[in-house]
């Protein structure tokens, strides 16, 4: 374990993955994280059972060689339960199908602190409550594990009913490859607020800027495929952000940007996103996260079938997606040889 400031970081040397040999892991939900974690845990030697309703995800789990049962049955038979269902459906499903089947000494593991932060679920006092929140989607967790590495994750013990909650958490993190990289300790509340901030401020800003840039360039007469190629179609933006994660934002600019690029960044640093505009946007995003209004919005949207998202989809201009398809036909990718 390494202490840096107020952060604790755990690595392979802190974990005892053999402790999972006495656990029966119930993966509850076989979606983006569920499939990746189930496959990885099985590769690490853990006994894995999948709980899922009868749908395409259940068929996928069976095709991957897992036994698939109902969520209630998986909760009854498992000892360590990975709750990997969408946040907005967790309250009803947990109360009706999972909580009644839990036994004293079980462990409940969430991959995102949302339901705990907003008290949408009430785990029984006699079970361990753990958070293991990978900082990348499931497919990247899986790929990094197969490459011999891992993804970082936020972890926490939210309730230690057995006296061995941390040991179970770190064993699970090691089996997923997380401790090869780093398991960083923060509370479920902090993880939730940080994650939502990225989703409510950083991601919309990046994606909206790309959309606006595409519209401006095409409106000025540039070929759509060429404009898209320059903005994000080449993959350069992804590589630049990856470099920033490894080197630091400002160091990446110094080491990767040409003199002309650096001059342009410096010239338009303030004008591209004025500080006062950003200050108001960040304050608005944080307020909705902290006061629970977004949580209430999400639950209401779930009950109504997500009309806001449907309206957003209808309002998107088709030109960008048309250009993406056209550029995709021109570019040869490693997984799509011509």
ChimeraX attribute file (.defattr): number of C-alpha atoms within 10 A of each C-alpha:
attribute: neighborCount
match mode: 1-to-1
recipient: residues
	/A:1	14
	/A:2	12
	/A:3	10
	/A:4	8
	/A:5	6
	/A:6	7
	/A:7	10
	/A:8	15
	/A:9	20
	/A:10	22
	/A:11	19
	/A:12	20
	/A:13	10
	/A:14	15
	/A:15	21
	/A:16	17
	/A:17	21
	/A:18	16
	/A:19	14
	/A:20	21
	/A:21	12
	/A:22	10
	/A:23	18
	/A:24	18
	/A:25	26
	/A:26	27
	/A:27	29
	/A:28	26
	/A:29	23
	/A:30	24
	/A:31	19
	/A:32	15
	/A:33	24
	/A:34	23
	/A:35	22
	/A:36	20
	/A:37	24
	/A:38	28
	/A:39	18
	/A:40	21
	/A:41	22
	/A:42	16
	/A:43	14
	/A:44	18
	/A:45	13
	/A:46	22
	/A:47	17
	/A:48	24
	/A:49	24
	/A:50	29
	/A:51	28
	/A:52	24
	/A:53	17
	/A:54	11
	/A:55	8
	/A:56	12
	/A:57	18
	/A:58	22
	/A:59	16
	/A:60	15
	/A:61	23
	/A:62	13
	/A:63	10
	/A:64	12
	/A:65	10
	/A:66	18
	/A:67	14
	/A:68	25
	/A:69	19
	/A:70	17
	/A:71	23
	/A:72	21
	/A:73	18
	/A:74	27
	/A:75	31
	/A:76	19
	/A:77	17
	/A:78	24
	/A:79	21
	/A:80	27
	/A:81	29
	/A:82	27
	/A:83	25
	/A:84	21
	/A:85	21
	/A:86	14
	/A:87	19
	/A:88	19
	/A:89	14
	/A:90	18
	/A:91	16
	/A:92	12
	/A:93	15
	/A:94	21
	/A:95	15
	/A:96	13
	/A:97	17
	/A:98	22
	/A:99	18
	/A:100	13
	/A:101	17
	/A:102	24
	/A:103	16
	/A:104	13
	/A:105	18
	/A:106	23
	/A:107	28
	/A:108	24
	/A:109	25
	/A:110	22
	/A:111	23
	/A:112	24
	/A:113	27
	/A:114	24
	/A:115	21
	/A:116	18
	/A:117	19
	/A:118	16
	/A:119	11
	/A:120	18
	/A:121	17
	/A:122	12
	/A:123	19
	/A:124	17
	/A:125	12
	/A:126	16
	/A:127	21
	/A:128	26
	/A:129	25
	/A:130	27
	/A:131	27
	/A:132	26
	/A:133	26
	/A:134	22
	/A:135	17
	/A:136	13
	/A:137	13
	/A:138	18
	/A:139	14
	/A:140	16
	/A:141	24
	/A:142	23
	/A:143	15
	/A:144	16
	/A:145	21
	/A:146	13
	/A:147	9
	/A:148	9
	/A:149	16
	/A:150	23
	/A:151	23
	/A:152	21
	/A:153	24
	/A:154	24
	/A:155	31
	/A:156	24
	/A:157	20
	/A:158	19
	/A:159	20
	/A:160	17
	/A:161	17
	/A:162	14
	/A:163	11
	/A:164	12
	/A:165	23
	/A:166	20
	/A:167	17
	/A:168	23
	/A:169	26
	/A:170	25
	/A:171	23
	/A:172	27
	/A:173	30
	/A:174	27
	/A:175	25
	/A:176	28
	/A:177	28
	/A:178	30
	/A:179	26
	/A:180	20
	/A:181	17
	/A:182	23
	/A:183	28
	/A:184	23
	/A:185	19
	/A:186	19
	/A:187	17
	/A:188	26
	/A:189	18
	/A:190	14
	/A:191	24
	/A:192	21
	/A:193	19
	/A:194	14
	/A:195	17
	/A:196	19
	/A:197	18
	/A:198	13
	/A:199	13
	/A:200	19
	/A:201	17
	/A:202	13
	/A:203	12
	/A:204	12
	/A:205	16
	/A:206	11
	/A:207	11
	/A:208	11
	/A:209	14
	/A:210	16
	/A:211	17
	/A:212	11
	/A:213	15
	/A:214	25
	/A:215	18
	/A:216	13
	/A:217	16
	/A:218	17
	/A:219	11
	/A:220	9
	/A:221	9
	/A:222	14
	/A:223	13
	/A:224	20
	/A:225	21
	/A:226	16
	/A:227	20
	/A:228	25
	/A:229	19
	/A:230	13
	/A:231	18
	/A:232	14
	/A:233	18
	/A:234	14
	/A:235	11
	/A:236	13
	/A:237	13
	/A:238	12
	/A:239	11
	/A:240	15
	/A:241	14
	/A:242	14
	/A:243	17
	/A:244	16
	/A:245	11
	/A:246	10
	/A:247	13
	/A:248	12
	/A:249	14
	/A:250	9
	/A:251	13
	/A:252	17
	/A:253	18
	/A:254	12
	/A:255	10
	/A:256	13
	/A:257	14
	/A:258	11
	/A:259	11
	/A:260	9
	/A:261	13
	/A:262	13
	/A:263	12
	/A:264	11
	/A:265	14
	/A:266	11
	/A:267	11
	/A:268	11
	/A:269	12
	/A:270	11
	/A:271	9
	/A:272	10
	/A:273	12
	/A:274	11
	/A:275	12
	/A:276	10
	/A:277	9
	/A:278	13
	/A:279	11
	/A:280	11
	/A:281	15
	/A:282	15
	/A:283	12
	/A:284	13
	/A:285	19
	/A:286	19
	/A:287	14
	/A:288	18
	/A:289	20
	/A:290	16
	/A:291	11
	/A:292	13
	/A:293	11
	/A:294	17
	/A:295	20
	/A:296	14
	/A:297	12
	/A:298	15
	/A:299	16
	/A:300	14
	/A:301	15
	/A:302	14
	/A:303	11
	/A:304	10
	/A:305	11
	/A:306	14
	/A:307	13
	/A:308	11
	/A:309	11
	/A:310	10
	/A:311	10
	/A:312	9
	/A:313	10
	/A:314	9
	/A:315	9
	/A:316	11
	/A:317	11
	/A:318	9
	/A:319	14
	/A:320	19
	/A:321	12
	/A:322	13
	/A:323	20
	/A:324	17
	/A:325	12
	/A:326	14
	/A:327	18
	/A:328	15
	/A:329	11
	/A:330	11
	/A:331	14
	/A:332	11
	/A:333	10
	/A:334	7
	/A:335	6
	/A:336	8
	/A:337	7
	/A:338	9
